[in-house]
Amino acid sequence: MSVIASLLQKLSTTNDLGGVLQELKVTLYSIPPSQLQDAIRNVSFEPVFACFNSTRRQELELGRDILSRMLGGIDPDVVLAQFRDEIYMGMGHPDESIRELCIKQVLRLTESPGCGVQMLASDPDMLSNAIVKVGDDSLGVAKIAISALCNLGKTTQGQELMLMPPMLNDLKKVAAKSDIIRYRVFEIITKIASESDTALQYVTNSGLIQDLLKDLNCDDVLIQLNAAEMLTNLAMCQHGLMYLSQQGIVGRMESMMVEAESDPLQDFLLPATIKFFGHLARMEPNEIIEKHTAFLKTTFNLLSSQDPAMVGVAVDTIGAIGESAAGKRALDKQGQRMIDGVCRIGTLMQQPPTEIRSRTLTAIAQLLQIKLEEQNEDLVSLTEKWFNLLHSKPLDTIHSMCKQPFREIHCPAMSILQAISNQKWAQILMNSQPGFHEYLLDRSTETDKEEKEAKFDVIKALAEAPTSGEIFGRPFLLRLKEFVREGAFYVKVQSEVAFEAS
């Protein structure tokens, strides 16, 4: 008999349950995961499941940890086939960590291609129980249930299973418990609806999404805010955006944004509506910016807001739109508004608070980066113009930030250098910047992993840029390539020679 089998058998007879459980846990966790399945083959799990009935906290926690290890060594379909009743009962256990362990087994099943939907389709009580867990008092349990149901909704069979009676009725019952739980259900259906046109049709037929759309017009501003944020997820796919446009939601969001800008009682709706249009503009910059002119006007106005939260949203949005070549061109069409915006962004990157400076530097990197295959004379001239609008001596300023010992500034400043490293105008500036060569190759200027990786990314981008040899010269280019070969974390070993005194 194996040690594990012996200890499991001992659980039923011992007077020192906690001691045996501790010994069993140590034994199980000493076995490599790759060997665990063989180690627990043909042993009984029943004595460990029996620990769920214990009133002693230590025994309950040890039993949970042991079962977590043992169940993790078995394929999820086997777990649900062999221990179906124990898992089902455990999902209703008073202890939330036990409920988490058991609902995780359902999540594991939905992560398995093929078998998950079929098993749950043949076990409606288990699926219904998983739906009930969406309304669990423990957010941790609810999140696992939400993930499981979202996974299930990735397939047409899963969509049909969940969004038609009787499971649809269960979803509606759970949603009726409270506004908080209702929005957990909305999270599930918007994620499912984003999968495909077919999935959106199932969600529409369920009637649940209509309830979400109605919330945009309610009198409760907090519910409006939640609805706007939830619908942003659906708007990030083409078929979802088309559906929301047909339902008049895009126009309603624009009205909310305009109203919020002038109404102090609704101004905290601004970030949600700006994010909504920001995501749309990232996908379709020209169409969204031309059709919804109030969006970009409001966004640029927020750059001068006294509220750091509003400034952060505006900076993030402009950066996200300008990340693509099409977005850069759309922003450039704004003319003086964009010029003033870039100047304001250049001011923000130097002023506290640190979080806004960090987000601003990240946005600048997005605005200035151009993929090599997308580079043309117009785009490269545009990024050079924007760079020079940031400051009277922009490279001096960014180089100085790269030397700061604060990671929140150091790393995003380095990301700007990486973004412009493949553009000839930027390389010319770097090559003439005093001390820049030495700084780049000095490994002692960065102290932690993230900082070292940030500098390495800059050097790698320069080493691979086609014009680097022409601008920096072959000797420096070879040193850059050597740095890349050595890797981000290379440490030069100092050789020491001891001389014996004569």
ABEGO torsion letter per residue (X at the ends): XBAAAAAAAAAAABABAAAAAAAAAAAAAABBAAAAAAAABGBBAAAAAAAAABABAAAAAAAAAAAAAAAAABBAAAAAAAAAAAAAAAAABABAAAAAAAAAAAAAAAABBGAAAAAAAABAAAAAAAAAAAABABAAAAAAAAAAAAAAAABAAAAAAAABOAAAAAAAAAAAABAAAAAAAAAAAAAAAAABAAAAAAAAAAGAAAAAAAAAABABAAAAAAAAAAAAAAAABAAAAAAAAAAGAAAAAAAAAAAAAABAAAAAAAAAAAAAAAAAAAABAAAAAAABAAAAAAAAAAAABABAAAAAAAAAAAAAAAABAAAAAAAAAAEAAAAAAAAAAAAAAABOBAAAAAAAAAAAAAAABBBAAABBAAAAAAAAAAAAAABABAAAAAAAAAABABAAAAAAAAAAAAAAAABAAAAAAAAABBGAAAAAABAAABABAAAAAAAAAAAAAAAABAAAAAAAEAAAAAAAAAAAAAEAABBBBBBBBBBBBX
